[in-house]
Each structure stands twice: as C-alpha cells, then as structure tokens.
Amino acid sequence: MQSSPIQETSSSAHPALPIIALTMGDAAGIGPEVLVRAAADARLRSVCRLVAVGHPAVLERAVRITNMPLRIEEVESFEVIADWVSPQPADDETEILPCVKSCEDDVVEVPFGSIDRRAGQAAYDCLVAATKAALAGKIDGICTAPLNKAALRAVGLDYPGHTEILGHVCGVDEFAMMLYLPQGDIVRSPRGLGVVHATLHTSIRSVPDLLSQDGIAANIRLMDSFMRRVGCETPRVGVCALNPHAGEEGLFGDEESRLIAPAVQQCRQNRIDSTGPIPADALLRRAVGGEFDGVVAMYHDQGHIALKLIGFDRAVNITLGLPIVRTSPSHGTAFDIAGQGVASAEGMIEAAKIAVQLSLSADSATA
C-alpha cells in the first residue's frame, strides 16, 4: 500500500506535529481494534501526535486482543494534549497513547457483535467531544472509527451516520460525504480521485425527490474546493447521470435535462471545469483512468461501489464543507469479526494520514 503524499518526520511527541484525535466508534465492532493498531503504527506516529477519544478500558481490551505494543494513558482533557509529552515507555518497544474519556462506563459491558444502545450512545458522545475539541482549536483533525446506525437509533438518535451528526454539531447546512483514493497504481490522476455524493444515507426510492439543481451545484463546488486544497490547481469534475444511459434523451427520466445539466452549466459559468451528466458506468472508468480529478455521484452506492471495488483498503471517507478536518476508513463495524484481533487497520491508518495532510493544508491556507 502506498503512503499518502505527506512527509514522514520525527516522533509523535514532537510539538510541531498536528494533533489528530482517533474516536473509538462502536465498542461492539472493530473500531477499538483498528484504533489501537493505527496508534501503534510507526508510519502514522512519524507524522502526527495522536489522542484517543473513547473509554480507556475498552481500548485496553483492544490492546490485549491485538497484542499491540501500546499502553493507554488516560488524560483529563484535550487541553493537556498540546503540551503533553509521552511518559517514558516501560520498554523500548511500547508506545503510549493518551486517551480522553468521553463516554459512560457502561460501554465496557457491551458484548462484541451486538447492536447495543450503550455502544451507540458512547460512539455518539465520543464523536461530539472530538468535534467540539476540533471546533475549539484544541486538536487539528479527527479520524473516526466506524459506528453502527442501528445502535444510534436504539438510543433515539435520529442520524443516518457520522456525516449528518458532524454537520449538525458544526452548524453547517452545505456539507457532503466523499470517498477519496490517493494517486497510485490504479488511480492515474496525480492528486488522487474523489467521489462526492449529492444525496447521503437514504433509500433509492427517495433519491430523485431529494435531488435539486442547487444541491448538485453545491456538491460540484465542494469537490472543486477539495481538489484545490490537496494541490490540484485546475480540477476537472465529472458529474454522473442519475438514470441509465443518462436518461436516453428522456426515455428513462428527465432528471438529467431538468436538474443535472443546468447545475453543471451553472458551475461552468462560475469557472469550474465541470462536465456532465455522463452515464455513471462510463464516467467512473474515465475518472480512474485520469480524465477527471473528481466525480459527483447522485447517490451513495453509485460512487461507493466503484471506489471500494478498486481500492477498499485505501479509500478514505472525508466530510466536505465542515470548518474542521474529519476523515474515516471506508469500512463498517464488521460485527462478524469483532473481538477476534484480525481486523486490518490499513484503512484507519490511511484515513489518519489524510487527516494530517488536510490539517497541514488548512494551516497553510490561513498562514
């Protein structure tokens, strides 16, 4: 797996390195396991300082399950992290991970592989705590382990996922979910490939009614802005059709002519290099080949299936439009393997490294 385009520097105790918070996600899933594996990884520790947001006992259990050379050190607040220096490890191979306890103790009792309201509440509390710390400038970005939507619902939290919670806590209306693949053997675009979604977690039946010209145009702008942020000076944005064959001149629907084409034209008038609507099966192939830097998909699976098929372990979920940096791996809670110590942390590591890159580009933009 190729590293993200950021330079590895000194150890994670270096005060100049950005602080990235890792939230533990749903305690019944693989979130705690991938968190501690990522936190012990030398590639990640060389580019940032890490702080866990969760329950120390849950993370200590994950350390035992994965046999990671890591020790969890509870700290009282995020304010401590800026000047926090890792205590001397017990031996040369053990790393210390500070953890801000941000949830109730009952999460420790949650069994693996279960939809549990205690885990849902804890995942929500940790996410909100990390988001507020980022908004307050106490950390530079957050990388979130997966949560379970049914567990959120069991608590009475009416959010389809991370993205909507983040938008609400940050107080923004124009935000979007994006999958991003860094440049590599598969993706030819020199700055990687991003796919943003015009609708989020919703049923296929509801998608046409949720689409609007303004909403599609907003997502084109978000994509253009993100690609510029990662160093693409003139992003080329391809916009998916909703219907097969782009509606076949209205035979299969009129969303292309009524909504999508006007949104593309609106953005072109604002000097954004956008093209579409293009049938999704053709567009994603052309984008992977390097013809486009970003893609706007009309619904979740239209973009997710293609990117996960070609780069599941490397695909990073990024929330666009927030005043903070937030990334996550593209996989879910994987209840079927939770607690077995076999979950790969490559997605979490890649996501955290992208969070570092974005936090550094944000600092450069405001310098």
Secondary structure, 3 states (H helix, E strand, C coil): CCCCCCCCCCCCCCCCCCEEEEECCCCCCCHHHHHHHHHCCHHHHCCCEEEEEECHHHHHHHHHHHCCCEEEEEECCHHHHHHCCCCCCCCCCCEEEEEEECCCHHHHHCCCCCCCHHHHHHHHHHHHHHHHHHHCCCCCEEEECCCCHHHHHHHCCCCCCHHHHHHHHHCCCCCEEEEEECCCCCCCCCCCEEEEECCCCCCHHHHHHHCCHHHHHHHHHHHHHHHHHCCCCCCCEEEECCCHHHHCCCCCCCHHHHHHHHHHHHHHHCCCCEEEEECHHHHHHHHHCCCCCEEEECCHHHHHHHHHHHHCCCCEEEEECCCCCEEEECCCCCCCCCCCCCCCCHHHHHHHHHHHHHHHHHHHHHC
